Amino acid sequence: MSMDEDRIIDLETRLAFQEHTLAELGDALADLRMENARLVLMVQRALDELRQLRAGLASGLTGDAASEPPPPHY
């Protein structure tokens, strides 16, 4: 083989490796985006639950005492 053929083979090998690596990185990026979307949804749900709990506590603190049942010791 000539020196030019060796260089071409080397360049083709490097290109194939880079294409493979690029495909792996693309797959990893897609996985990370899906995981990020899942985590964002979880945080949004947790914040919604926290807001509901706070609203429930706030309404319980300002609610009408007459509408509350008597404590069990009465």
N, C-alpha and C positions, 0 to 999 in steps of 0.2 A: 504494500500500500504506500501511496505517496503521502507526503506531509499534508497536502491539501485534503486528501481523503480522511486522514486522521483528525484534522481540525473539524471537518464537516460532521464526522461521527460524534466527536466531542460536543459540538454545538447542538446536534440533534438530541443527544443524551441529556444535556443540560435543559433544553427546551421541554423535553418530555417530563423531566423532574419538576420544572417550574409549573407546567400545566397541571400536573398531579397535585402539587402543593397548593396551587390556586383553587382547585376544585375542593380540596379539604378545608381550606380557609372559608370558602363560600358556604360550605355545609355547616361549619362551626358558627359562622355569623348568623345563618338562618336559625340554628338551634338557640343561640343566645337571644335573638329577637323574640322567638316564641316564649322562651323562659321569662324574658323581661315583660312581655305582655301579660303573662300569667301572674307575675308578681305585682304588676300595677293593678290588675283586677283585684287581687287579694287585699292590697292596701286600701283600695277604694271601698271594698266591702267592709273592712275593719273600721274605716273612718265613718262610714254610714252607720254601722252598729254603735260606735262610740257616740255619734250625734244623737241617735235614738235613745241611748241610755241617759245621756245628759238631759235630753228633753224630758224623759220620764222622771228623772230625779228632780228637775226644776219644777215640773208640774206637781209632783208629789209634795214638794216643800211649800208650794203656794196653794195647794188644793184645799177644799173645804173640809174641815175637821169633822163636821156633822155627817158627811158622807162616808167616813171611815167606820168600819165595824169596831166595836169595843174590844179592848185587849182581852186575851183569854182568861185573865184572872178575875174578871167581873162576872 
